[in-house]
Each structure stands twice: as C-alpha cells, then as structure tokens.
Amino acid sequence: MEIKKRMILNHMLDKNTYITSEELSMLLKVSPRTIMRYVKDINYMIRRYNAEITSARGLGYRLQVPERDKKALLKSICSVPSETRDDTDESRNEKIIRCILNERENTTDKLAISLNLSSIRISQLLDIIRVNILGYGLELQAQKSRGLRILGNEKDIRTMMLDLMLDKTEEKIVDFLENLSIGEAKEVKRITQKKLVESEQFISDFDFKLLYLEILISLSRCKRNRGFQEEQLGVPRDIILAITSEISFMTGINLDEKEQVYIDNELGDILDSYQREENDDITDFIEEKLAEFEQITGKNYLEDLQLVNSLKLHIALFIKRSRKGMETDNPIISQIKKNLPTDFDLAALMAIGIERKFAVCLSENEIGFLTLHFASFEERRKNQDKKKIVIICHYGIGTSQLLKEKLQNRYEEFLVVGIYPQAFLEVAMKLESDLIISTVEIKGYENRAIIYIDNIFSEEIFVKINRQMDKKSKMEKILNNLFSRDTFIKVEATSRKDMILKMGEFLIGKGYTSKEVLDEVFKREDMSSTDIGNLVAIPHTISKYQEKSFISVGILKDPVFWSKENVQLVFLICFNSNDKENLGVFRYLYNFIKDEGSVKSIINFADYDIFRKIIDNKR
C-alpha cells in the first residue's frame, strides 16, 4: 500500500469523524481529484475487513468499520511495507512523462516543485526525454497555452506507454495511468481471464500482460478523450469483442470499434498463434532443422510430435512478437546455459536458421526458451507412467514443459493434469490434485499441498516432493484410522451441552467410548470453550480410559450458540494418551476449518463420502 493511502487510513482511524477532501489534500499535498482516486483504491483494498470510506455532500469522507474488524485493519496497515522512493534519473524521467501524458504539472516550474528539483535540472531531464522519445517517432514541445506536450501518432504514444509499464506491478500501473482505479484494473483482469478461459485460450503470462495493458491503456486514453479519431483497418476477433464489450459495460468507459480493432491489430495474431493453426513455412522449417539434427545426434526428434508442435507454437509466437518489437525477459537464462549446454547449442543452430529464413533475430533470452523444448524432449525419452499433479509456472511454455517432463521422469506414479501460467491461478486451483508445484509463491490456499520452487534445475525440488509425499502418506493413514462412517452423525440439539451429550451417548452405544471419557470431554470444555470460529467446534480429550483413538463428526441441523460463536460442525475427538502420532491431527483440523467453503460444503451435504473427499483433498 502506498504511503499516502496509508496516511489517509491512519488519519481517518484517528479522527473517527467526517474529514473534508480539502483537509486530506493539505495533509497529502495532492489535489482533491487525486484524493477521490485514492479513496476509490483504498475502498477496494479494505473491503475484506467489512470497511468502507463513505462520503456525504457538505461533510466529506468518513471511514466506517465494525469494531470487531478494526484491529485486523490496523494490523494490515502496519504490516504492509510502504512504497520506497526511487530517485534515479530513469524514474524521474518516467514521472515527467506521466505528468505530461496526464496533462498536469506540465510546465518546467511545476515539474520542479513536484519532483523537488531545480528548474535547470528539469530542463536537463527534458533534453534526455526528447532524445529518448524520438525512437518512438514522438516529439516533446512546450506550448504557451498548454505547457509541455508529447506530440505524435496515437499508436506510437501507446507503444511508449506499454514499454514503460511492462515491468510494473498492478498498483504502479494504476499510478502511471492516474485516471483508473485499482478496482477497475482488477475488474479488467478478471473479465479478460474469464473470457479467455471460456474460449479455452490459455495464453502465457507475458502475452496475457500485453493484452491486459493494451486494454488498460485504451480505457485510460478514451477516458481522457484521447481515443483513436481515424478509422483502424481490420475487423476485431470474437474474443477481443467479447472481452472489450464486457469491460465497457462494467467500467462505463466505451471502447468503440476503433479501439477494438486497434487492440486486435496489436494482439490478435499472437492470440491466433495459440490456436495451433498450421503455418506451412514454419512447419517446413522445423522439419528440415530437426532432420538435420537427427543426422548430427542420431536422435529421433521428428517422431516426437509434442516437440514438433511446441516448436511450431513457440517460433510462431516469437516471430509475431519480434515483428512488433516485443522481447520476453528470461530470468533463468544463466541456469539454462549452465545446466543444458548441449541443448543450448542445438537451439542456437536453430536460431541461426530462423534469422536466415524469417529475417528475425533471436536474442540469447529467446534461445534459452527454445533450449527448453529440446531439454523436454530428453526428459520425455526417459518418461514412464504418470500421476496426479498440477504445475503453475510463470516462466513460459518451454519451462513448464521441461518441469513436467522432469517430474514425470522421476515419479512414475505422477500424472500431470494441468500446466497453467500464473494468470490462470484460480482455474488451476479448482482442479482436483494431490500436489501443486509452483514457480510462484501462492497465498490463500494453506490447506492445499503446494511446493514452491525457485530453481527448476535444483535437486531440492525432489527433496521437497519426497518430504511432502511422505507427510501426505502418513496423514492419510492417520485419518483412515481416526474417521469412520459409523461415527459420522447428524444431530438435532439446542445447546453445546446437549450436542456433546447426544454425540457421546450415540458413541457409547456403538462401543466407541465410555461415560468416563465423556465426563473428561465435559471437564475440558468447562476449562476453555472449544468453538474456534467458522461454525466449527472441536471438543476433545486425551484419556487413559479411551481404548482406541477416534474422531466423530457431528453435523447440526441448525446452528447452536456454543460459547463465543455459533456452531454447526463438531469434531468430537477422543484420543488414547499413548497415541502420540495422532496429535498432529489437531494442527491439521485447525488449518482445515480456515476454509469457509469446505466447512459449508460439509454442513450442506451432510454426507460421509463427500466429507472424506473434501478433507482428503485438503491435505
């Protein structure tokens, strides 16, 4: 969270009354219009705490947050690191360009005040900017009536904006554009992801960000009445129409046909590349090069259709990106060169052929990605049977494929059921899987078995998987011994005591426990209530009188007030005091009940088989 947004929240928490936009403007030294945008962003970020900044005409803004959520909101404000200040010339030039494009503080004197620099230093930076933007066919002019302006073709202006935003976080992107909120940006991302999923187009993270940024730029420019005036040649593809139409409806910013055609012209060819349409020139080239490599190495590359098809897709994408002046960064190029020297040599030979055939030059980064397809071929040669696993990888198609082949080669019981870029994380997490391997850290899914790796070439990945599989196997054995269809019951009760008594009498009647053990459960409950939130209570005892450890699951028809919370799902735990290995189940259950969706599903279905399916998938 930016420091200025944090200042607004802290100020409102301290005042606990209406605050005018003028007061906030003076506090932050920004315009009232900027305050409006900050408030919009803050509301998006604090809604998880049931909090909202409301406004009233003539009174100003006021923060409304329930008392029970105030502590969590305060903790959140304190725990999020402030944005660090970047005082490099590159950063200053970017801020100047942002001010000029957003038509504010765009005179030398105003920029000097805004950046806390001298007018002479600003003039020096402006000279650098003039030279830099010439590469985009743009010109920096100083006009008496309107101050500094960047003049040129609208398409060239957008290309420059895209380059400046490519490596930025979502919040930084919104700051650069200024007239869009973080909430609107997230809505654009959500709609774009949804429409791509509906059309079964799972594009790479890099290409997804290109599409996402082009749409945000179009929205921002249209909102400033800087949309395209001249007609754009072409007809937008259905997927572009679907995405932009829903975004226009949800944001209230009209992306007309000119904007749709522009976005399509920029990204349509790249989207088409994922449809695996045959390109005879590329197909002939790949077959020719692989036949040549077969002569050199004696390996049957052409028999591996996966290699052939992945190379077709990769090379087609590269050619289209290259002709649009786009280059993909490769954060693992040094690892690739170090670990895959032979495959890198083959990729370099193919790169020479691509340059001669298609008049586009592959950088070392792109050769690295091409290398991974040959490495994947080598892993497939050793491939055995498969098992259930999901891979989430943000490096690209080749890296994902190599990681898949390494896992399948090492573990014959694995079946990779999905490979997804980071942009489609939610889709990936909905798949049923025993294990998720990810090159990005995933938060919010604590109950899923997730292994994070930062080096796909390290042996540490296998150590982590083995440790996780051993842990999973041990927990599976424990849960099978503790849970039983016989101890899964539906109960009608009016109180905490009534619920425990009815479950206890049922279990005593079945021969699972005794009155002495039940008395211990009540004594433990009297010491400290066991309702732990999210409609769950875990009454328990560890007793020398309990012969065999077990966990009974009780589902109430209607919730009852326990001690501090309403409860509808009860785990009654009776452990033999000698069963030390079962004690880890407590931690497991505490983590499990954090998932509100799983708890509600168990309550709603009230079925043992569904309960086991849900709880087994949470390991």
ZAMARGU-4260 file (C-alpha; in steps of 0.2 Angstrom, whole numbers, plus 5000, padded with zeros to 4 digits):
<rodrens>
0) 5000/5000/5000 | 5007/5017/4995 | 5012/5028/5010 | 4999/5042/5005 | 4985/5029/5005
5) 4991/5023/5022 | 4991/5041/5028 | 4973/5043/5023 | 4968/5027/5033 | 4978/5031/5048
10) 4971/5049/5049 | 4953/5043/5047 | 4955/5030/5061 | 4962/5043/5072 | 4948/5056/5069
15) 4933/5044/5068 | 4923/5058/5060 | 4920/5066/5044 | 4935/5074/5035 | 4934/5086/5020
20) 4944/5082/5004 | 4952/5099/5007 | 4959/5093/5024 | 4966/5077/5016 | 4973/5087/5001
25) 4983/5098/5013 | 4988/5083/5023 | 4995/5074/5007 | 4999/5089/4996 | 4989/5082/4982
30) 4973/5088/4973 | 4955/5084/4979 | 4954/5074/4962 | 4968/5063/4967 | 4960/5061/4984
35) 4945/5054/4976 | 4955/5041/4966 | 4965/5036/4982 | 4948/5034/4991 | 4942/5023/4977
40) 4958/5012/4978 | 4958/5011/4997 | 4939/5005/4997 | 4944/4991/4985 | 4958/4985/4997
45) 4949/4987/5014 | 4933/4978/5009 | 4939/4962/5016 | 4938/4970/5033 | 4920/4975/5030
50) 4926/4993/5030 | 4922/5007/5018 | 4926/5026/5016 | 4909/5034/5013 | 4906/5052/5008
55) 4892/5064/5012 | 4889/5081/5002 | 4895/5095/5013 | 4903/5084/5026 | 4917/5075/5017
60) 4923/5057/5020 | 4922/5045/5034 | 4929/5028/5037 | 4916/5015/5043 | 4922/4999/5050
65) 4914/4987/5063 | 4923/4987/5079 | 4927/4968/5078 | 4936/4971/5062 | 4946/4987/5067
70) 4960/4978/5075 | 4963/4967/5059 | 4963/4983/5048 | 4975/4991/5059 | 4987/4976/5059
75) 4985/4976/5040 | 4990/4994/5038 | 5005/4992/5049 | 5011/4975/5041 | 5011/4981/5023
80) 5028/4989/5018 | 5027/5007/5012 | 5032/5011/4994 | 5051/5015/4993 | 5056/5031/4984
85) 5066/5029/4968 | 5076/5045/4964 | 5086/5038/4949 | 5085/5049/4933 | 5076/5035/4924
90) 5062/5036/4937 | 5062/5055/4937 | 5060/5055/4918 | 5046/5042/4919 | 5037/5053/4932
95) 5039/5068/4920 | 5032/5058/4905 | 5017/5053/4916 | 5014/5071/4921 | 5014/5077/4903
100) 5003/5062/4897 | 4991/5065/4911 | 4991/5084/4907 | 4995/5090/4924 | 5011/5099/4932
105) 5017/5100/4914 | 5027/5116/4915 | 5046/5116/4919 | 5042/5126/4935 | 5028/5115/4941
110) 5038/5099/4937 | 5052/5106/4948 | 5041/5109/4963 | 5033/5091/4960 | 5050/5082/4959
115) 5059/5094/4972 | 5072/5098/4959 | 5079/5114/4951 | 5071/5121/4935 | 5089/5119/4927
120) 5089/5100/4932 | 5071/5098/4925 | 5077/5106/4908 | 5092/5094/4908 | 5080/5079/4910
125) 5068/5086/4897 | 5083/5086/4885 | 5086/5067/4888 | 5067/5063/4886 | 5067/5072/4869
130) 5080/5061/4863 | 5073/5045/4871 | 5055/5048/4863 | 5062/5051/4846 | 5064/5032/4845
135) 5045/5031/4845 | 5043/5044/4832 | 5037/5057/4846 | 5041/5075/4849 | 5042/5085/4865
140) 5035/5103/4863 | 5032/5117/4875 | 5017/5127/4871 | 5012/5143/4880 | 4994/5139/4882
145) 4995/5120/4887 | 5013/5118/4893 | 5023/5103/4889 | 5016/5091/4877 | 5021/5074/4869
150) 5016/5075/4850 | 5015/5061/4838 | 5004/5047/4832 | 4992/5040/4845 | 4998/5022/4841
155) 5016/5027/4845 | 5011/5036/4861 | 5003/5020/4867 | 5018/5009/4862 | 5029/5020/4873
160) 5016/5019/4887 | 5016/5000/4885 | 5035/4999/4886 | 5036/5010/4902 | 5023/4999/4911
165) 5028/4981/4906 | 5038/4978/4921 | 5027/4986/4934 | 5015/4979/4947 | 4997/4982/4946
170) 4997/4997/4958 | 5011/5005/4949 | 5002/5003/4933 | 4987/5012/4940 | 4998/5026/4947
175) 5006/5028/4930 | 4989/5030/4921 | 4981/5040/4936 | 4963/5040/4930 | 4959/5022/4933
180) 4957/5014/4950 | 4965/4998/4956 | 4947/4991/4957 | 4944/4995/4939 | 4961/4987/4934
185) 4957/4971/4944 | 4940/4970/4935 | 4948/4972/4918 | 4960/4957/4923 | 4945/4947/4930
190) 4935/4949/4914 | 4950/4946/4902 | 4954/4930/4912 | 4936/4924/4912 | 4933/4927/4893
195) 4950/4918/4889 | 4945/4903/4900 | 4928/4902/4892 | 4936/4902/4874 | 4949/4889/4881
200) 4963/4901/4876 | 4977/4898/4890 | 4990/4910/4884 | 5007/4914/4893 | 5008/4926/4907
205) 5019/4938/4896 | 5006/4938/4882 | 4992/4940/4895 | 5000/4955/4902 | 5002/4963/4885
210) 4983/4961/4882 | 4979/4967/4899 | 4990/4983/4897 | 4984/4987/4880 | 4966/4986/4886
215) 4970/4997/4902 | 4979/5010/4890 | 4964/5011/4879 | 4952/5014/4894 | 4964/5027/4901
220) 4966/5036/4884 | 4947/5035/4880 | 4943/5042/4897 | 4954/5057/4893 | 4946/5059/4876
225) 4962/5053/4868 | 4955/5038/4859 | 4958/5035/4840 | 4950/5048/4829 | 4954/5039/4812
230) 4947/5023/4807 | 4958/5007/4811 | 4959/4994/4797 | 4953/4977/4801 | 4939/4968/4810
235) 4941/4963/4828 | 4941/4944/4833 | 4927/4937/4843 | 4937/4935/4858 | 4943/4954/4858
240) 4925/4959/4855 | 4919/4948/4870 | 4932/4955/4882 | 4931/4973/4877 | 4912/4973/4877
245) 4910/4967/4894 | 4924/4978/4901 | 4915/4993/4893 | 4899/4988/4901 | 4907/4985/4918
250) 4918/5001/4919 | 4906/5013/4909 | 4921/5018/4898 | 4916/5015/4880 | 4929/5005/4870
255) 4922/5008/4852 | 4926/4999/4836 | 4941/5009/4833 | 4948/5004/4850 | 4943/4986/4847
260) 4952/4985/4830 | 4967/4993/4837 | 4969/4980/4851 | 4965/4966/4839 | 4979/4973/4827
265) 4991/4973/4842 | 4987/4956/4850 | 4976/4946/4838 | 4990/4937/4829 | 4998/4932/4845
270) 4981/4925/4851 | 4979/4916/4835 | 4996/4908/4837 | 4989/4898/4852 | 4976/4890/4841
275) 4990/4879/4833 | 4985/4884/4815 | 4997/4876/4803 | 5010/4888/4795 | 5017/4879/4781
280) 5033/4889/4781 | 5036/4886/4799 | 5032/4868/4798 | 5044/4865/4784 | 5057/4874/4793
285) 5056/4864/4809 | 5055/4848/4800 | 5070/4852/4790 | 5080/4858/4805 | 5075/4843/4816
290) 5080/4831/4801 | 5097/4840/4801 | 5099/4837/4820 | 5094/4819/4818 | 5109/4817/4807
295) 5120/4826/4820 | 5114/4817/4836 | 5106/4801/4830 | 5090/4805/4840 | 5073/4804/4833
300) 5066/4821/4835 | 5053/4821/4821 | 5045/4806/4830 | 5041/4817/4845 | 5025/4826/4840
305) 5025/4836/4856 | 5042/4843/4852 | 5037/4847/4834 | 5020/4855/4839 | 5028/4865/4854
310) 5042/4872/4842 | 5028/4877/4830 | 5019/4887/4843 | 5035/4894/4851 | 5043/4900/4834
315) 5026/4907/4828 | 5024/4917/4844 | 5042/4923/4843 | 5041/4929/4825 | 5025/4939/4828
320) 5032/4947/4844 | 5048/4951/4836 | 5040/4960/4822 | 5030/4970/4834 | 5046/4975/4843
325) 5042/4964/4859 | 5055/4954/4868 | 5052/4942/4883 | 5064/4943/4898 | 5071/4926/4903
330) 5075/4926/4921 | 5083/4909/4921 | 5095/4911/4906 | 5111/4908/4916 | 5103/4892/4924
335) 5099/4886/4906 | 5116/4889/4899 | 5124/4881/4914 | 5113/4865/4915 | 5109/4862/4897
340) 5124/4866/4886 | 5121/4853/4873 | 5103/4858/4871 | 5108/4876/4870 | 5119/4873/4856
345) 5105/4865/4846 | 5094/4880/4850 | 5107/4892/4844 | 5109/4882/4827 | 5090/4883/4825
350) 5091/4902/4829 | 5103/4905/4815 | 5091/4896/4804 | 5076/4906/4810 | 5086/4923/4806
355) 5090/4917/4789 | 5073/4910/4785 | 5061/4923/4793 | 5073/4939/4794 | 5071/4940/4813
360) 5085/4939/4826 | 5083/4929/4842 | 5091/4936/4857 | 5100/4925/4870 | 5085/4925/4881
365) 5074/4918/4867 | 5087/4905/4863 | 5086/4900/4881 | 5067/4897/4880 | 5070/4887/4863
370) 5083/4876/4873 | 5069/4871/4885 | 5060/4862/4871 | 5075/4851/4867 | 5078/4848/4886
375) 5059/4842/4887 | 5062/4830/4873 | 5077/4822/4883 | 5066/4820/4898 | 5052/4813/4888
380) 5064/4800/4881 | 5066/4793/4899 | 5047/4795/4903 | 5037/4782/4912 | 5020/4781/4919
385) 5011/4797/4925 | 5002/4803/4941 | 4991/4817/4948 | 4999/4834/4949 | 4996/4852/4944
390) 5010/4864/4938 | 5010/4883/4939 | 5024/4891/4930 | 5026/4909/4926 | 5042/4907/4915
395) 5034/4902/4899 | 5029/4887/4889 | 5046/4879/4887 | 5050/4880/4906 | 5033/4872/4910
400) 5036/4858/4898 | 5053/4854/4905 | 5047/4854/4923 | 5033/4842/4918 | 5045/4830/4910
405) 5057/4831/4924 | 5043/4826/4937 | 5036/4813/4926 | 5053/4805/4923 | 5057/4805/4942
410) 5040/4799/4948 | 5031/4786/4938 | 5016/4787/4949 | 5013/4806/4944 | 5000/4811/4931
415) 5001/4830/4926 | 4983/4835/4925 | 4987/4853/4921 | 5000/4866/4917 | 4995/4884/4919
420) 5003/4901/4918 | 5001/4912/4934 | 4987/4922/4926 | 4976/4907/4927 | 4980/4903/4945
425) 4961/4902/4950 | 4957/4889/4936 | 4972/4878/4941 | 4967/4878/4959 | 4950/4872/4955
430) 4957/4856/4948 | 4957/4840/4959 | 4975/4836/4963 | 4986/4828/4976 | 5001/4840/4974
435) 5004/4858/4966 | 5021/4863/4960 | 5023/4881/4958 | 5037/4893/4952 | 5027/4907/4961
440) 5023/4909/4979 | 5004/4906/4981 | 4995/4913/4996 | 4977/4910/5002 | 4977/4891/4999
445) 4985/4885/5015 | 4975/4869/5015 | 4982/4863/4998 | 4998/4853/4996 | 5009/4866/4987
450) 5028/4866/4984 | 5036/4882/4979 | 5052/4881/4969 | 5064/4895/4963 | 5076/4884/4953
455) 5069/4871/4942 | 5086/4863/4939 | 5090/4860/4958 | 5088/4843/4966 | 5079/4852/4980
460) 5063/4850/4971 | 5064/4831/4973 | 5068/4833/4992 | 5053/4844/4994 | 5042/4832/4984
465) 5048/4817/4994 | 5045/4826/5010 | 5028/4831/5005 | 5023/4814/4999 | 5029/4805/5015
470) 5019/4818/5025 | 5004/4815/5015 | 5005/4796/5016 | 5007/4797/5035 | 4992/4809/5037
475) 4982/4798/5025 | 4985/4783/5036 | 4981/4793/5052 | 4965/4800/5045 | 4959/4782/5039
480) 4961/4776/5057 | 4953/4790/5065 | 4937/4794/5054 | 4923/4781/5051 | 4906/4781/5043
485) 4900/4774/5060 | 4905/4789/5069 | 4898/4802/5056 | 4881/4808/5063 | 4868/4821/5060
490) 4861/4828/5076 | 4847/4840/5082 | 4852/4849/5098 | 4848/4865/5107 | 4865/4869/5116
495) 4883/4865/5117 | 4880/4853/5132 | 4865/4845/5123 | 4876/4842/5107 | 4891/4834/5116
500) 4879/4823/5127 | 4869/4817/5111 | 4885/4813/5102 | 4893/4805/5117 | 4878/4794/5121
505) 4877/4788/5102 | 4896/4784/5103 | 4895/4774/5119 | 4880/4764/5112 | 4891/4760/5097
510) 4905/4754/5109 | 4917/4768/5104 | 4920/4776/5121 | 4914/4776/5139 | 4905/4788/5151
515) 4922/4791/5160 | 4929/4798/5144 | 4913/4808/5140 | 4915/4816/5158 | 4933/4821/5153
520) 4926/4830/5137 | 4914/4840/5148 | 4928/4844/5160 | 4939/4850/5146 | 4925/4860/5139
525) 4922/4869/5156 | 4940/4874/5157 | 4940/4883/5140 | 4927/4883/5126 | 4932/4874/5110
530) 4922/4884/5097 | 4935/4890/5086 | 4925/4900/5073 | 4919/4897/5056 | 4904/4887/5063
535) 4916/4874/5070 | 4919/4867/5087 | 4932/4853/5092 | 4928/4846/5110 | 4941/4834/5114
540) 4950/4824/5127 | 4967/4814/5128 | 4962/4800/5140 | 4970/4784/5148 | 4952/4777/5148
545) 4950/4778/5129 | 4954/4761/5121 | 4956/4766/5103 | 4958/4784/5097 | 4944/4791/5085
550) 4936/4807/5079 | 4917/4808/5077 | 4910/4821/5065 | 4893/4828/5071 | 4883/4840/5060
555) 4869/4850/5067 | 4853/4853/5058 | 4853/4871/5064 | 4867/4881/5072 | 4868/4882/5091
560) 4877/4895/5101 | 4892/4887/5109 | 4901/4900/5120 | 4908/4913/5109 | 4902/4908/5092
565) 4888/4899/5083 | 4892/4881/5079 | 4885/4868/5066 | 4900/4856/5063 | 4908/4847/5078
570) 4923/4836/5078 | 4922/4826/5094 | 4940/4819/5097 | 4944/4805/5110 | 4962/4800/5109
575) 4971/4787/5119 | 4985/4795/5129 | 4998/4784/5121 | 4994/4788/5103 | 5007/4802/5101
580) 5007/4802/5082 | 4989/4807/5081 | 4992/4823/5090 | 4997/4832/5073 | 4979/4830/5068
585) 4974/4845/5079 | 4985/4856/5069 | 4978/4849/5053 | 4960/4852/5058 | 4964/4870/5064
590) 4971/4873/5047 | 4956/4864/5038 | 4942/4875/5046 | 4950/4891/5040 | 4942/4886/5023
595) 4925/4893/5024 | 4919/4885/5008 | 4924/4867/5013 | 4916/4869/5030 | 4900/4875/5022
600) 4900/4861/5009 | 4902/4848/5023 | 4887/4855/5033 | 4876/4857/5017 | 4879/4840/5010
605) 4880/4831/5027 | 4887/4815/5018 | 4901/4805/5024 | 4908/4801/5007 | 4908/4820/5002
610) 4916/4824/5019 | 4930/4812/5015 | 4933/4818/4998 | 4934/4836/5004 | 4945/4833/5019
615) 4957/4821/5009 | 4959/4835/4995 | 4964/4847/5009 | 4980/4838/5014
</rodrens>
